[in-house]
Amino acid sequence: MVRRALSLSAYLAYARSASTPGAPPEWPDRPTGPLVWGFAEDPERGRALASLATRLVSQRPEVSVWLSGRVPDRPGITTTPLPRDLSGDDLRSIRRLCPDVALWAGQSLRPGLLAALSDAGSHMIALDLQDAPFPAEAPRWLPDPSAATLALFDSLYTNGAAASRRIRRLGIEGERVHDATPFLDTEAPLDCPDGLHEEIAALVAGRPIWLAARLRAEEASDILYAHRQASRLAHRMLLILSPADAEAAKGIARILRSEQMRVCDWETGDMPDENTQVLLAGGPDELGLWYRLAPLAFLGGSLVTGSGGEDPFEAAALGAAILYGPNVGAHLSAYSRLVSAGAARIVRDADSLGTAVSHLIAPDQAATMAHAGWDVISSSAQLVDRVLAEVCDVLDDRGLA
């Protein structure tokens, strides 16, 4: 333990003397009320942290939340630059800001920054710690400060038992380490008018239905080919096409006209009947309805390069079994988690998509995948509830409510 403490002391001595080129980042003035500051290492954790922050502000309007790192803009949340770890000026500034609670969502550590937050009296919570090394910005000639840095946290939420064991082996007291789940975006599911859902569900009752959501025009031909292949085994199958945007809708409509299929154009007021093969939906604003109708969903932007795919948790939160193409680099970790749980399956082309639809359109198959996806989403929602409760308890104990 002494060696680890010395490792952090050596790092801090180096950080205080370091001089980072460029002007220091500018932060807003500290609010007079309680302040929660959070950092997210990557976009997936950033979305999850922003959703948690939004819930916190809605529950406790007197709390100000600042977020740094790879976080999206959200109403009521202030985005701030990340303090530099090897800059004495930045570390002194973060001590003066003195956040009441600090949330750290990431595997990489910044020992100087985290030590400054601890010195300032912040209650520190680590999220989504994995069974993997904890890299830190330490010169190689310094001893590794990771274990001593982790010891600064008041609570450490891991993504499973293996990660918890790793942290405990580093000497962190067991009561501070919590076996949890991956930290995922748990925004409220997309909305849908109840009356409309009941009306459309009655019209298509008994028919196998699948959805192509946020579809690009370049993917439409492959989707229609796969639908024809799958319809050979289920001739009453209905495909719902939901374009990614207005431009995609125009291109998809042109392709549908050339395919000579029986199409219901939702935007012109058409309603599906027994002869409808394809329902051409409107834009993403109505996806809450279509996800609820279709037990199986292919997520667009994944058969073409350039877009990086779409967030799969949107579909999983509404009970859809998920199919996707190989081009999902922007959401790779999210898809990987759903695949590991059995909630999503990759397809490579139109042929493999048609085969997958034929197999998974069976109610039992789709239901098994959908249940696995819901388990992933609901377990993360429970984690967010635990963290929010801890943050609120800390603020109450400090008389900041």
Phi, psi and omega in degrees: 000321180298319181297320179294319179297320178295326179297320179288321178299318179296319179296316182294323177297320177294317182296320181295330181268350184285154178231109181273130180299153176093166181286146178293151178295152180258126178252152175292165176296144180294134177292159182284334182272195180295143182234129173246128179242138181223154178229138175235134187280331185217168185299323181296312176295327179298317178296319180296318181293321178295322178293319176299316181297321179297318178296320180298315181295324179292326179280324184230082185299340181284351183271133172264137180238126173247135179235145178228163179096213185270070185242144176280160175286135177222143178301135177084358181246133179265126177265127183234156175293155178278126176303143179283138186282326182255060179210113179301322180297316181296319181293323176293324180294319182291330175294322180291326179294322173051064175299145178287324178225139175239130179248126183239107181252092181170160181271327180285141183249150172237090189301320180296313180297313182294323176293323178296319177296318178297316179299327181283355179090014179291140169280120192249129183235125175260139184235146170062039177286135186251166175279074184202164178300159180248090182293145178224153182280064181249135173302149185298335182281352175270148173295151184296119182268007190299311183298314180295329178290317178299328180293346178286339186283142175282326178221139178231113179261118182264173176260021176159174185295324181297318178294322178296319178298319179301316182291319179296325178294339177279359176100010180279133181301139187298326184291343178272346185260125184242120171295124182221212183227170174304145181272105187240162177293122182239043176296157179300141178302154178302142186277163178201132176297126183301316183298319180294318180299316180296321181295312182290322179299323178293324181291328185249016183303136177086354181264140172292131185231136168225159189235138167251108189259141179052047186281139171271152181299326181293344180264348190298319182298319178295321180295316180293323176298313180298323179295318178297319180296314182291329182291344177296330180263342179219086192291343179268010184296140179244132176253130174254123177255119178245104184295154180292326181198182184297321180295318177296323180299320179296315180294320179294321179298320178297318180294319179298320179298323181283341183275347179056048177256160180278107191245137170257117180267100185300322185292337179266005177096003178294151174239142182291147173229188184298336183268353183291128175264324184225132172254116176271109185273178175277209184278190184297342182299338183256011183296334177303324177290311187290323176298324180288332180277325188257119178286345182232131184227130167265133182260122186288175183076006185249348175263354178240155179271155172110328185267335180083004178083184182238158180294119184281343182293335176302315180284318182298326181294340180250019170078031178260134166288142194242131168244147181204157178274184187280350187258075183233038185301330182287344183225032189300315182294325178295314178296320181299320179294320179290323176296316179299327179278350183086019185260350183217154180219136180273145172234151187259332185199187183296322180296311181292330176294315178300318178297317181295318179298316180301322182281316190272350179290345175299132187305321182292323180293312180296322182294322179297315178294317181298320179296320178296319178295320179295325177299319179297313183294314185290325179294324177291324177298323177294322176299314180300319178299319180296316181293316178300320179297320179295316179300314181295323178297318179298313180298320178295317181296331180270005178070031184255008180284000000 
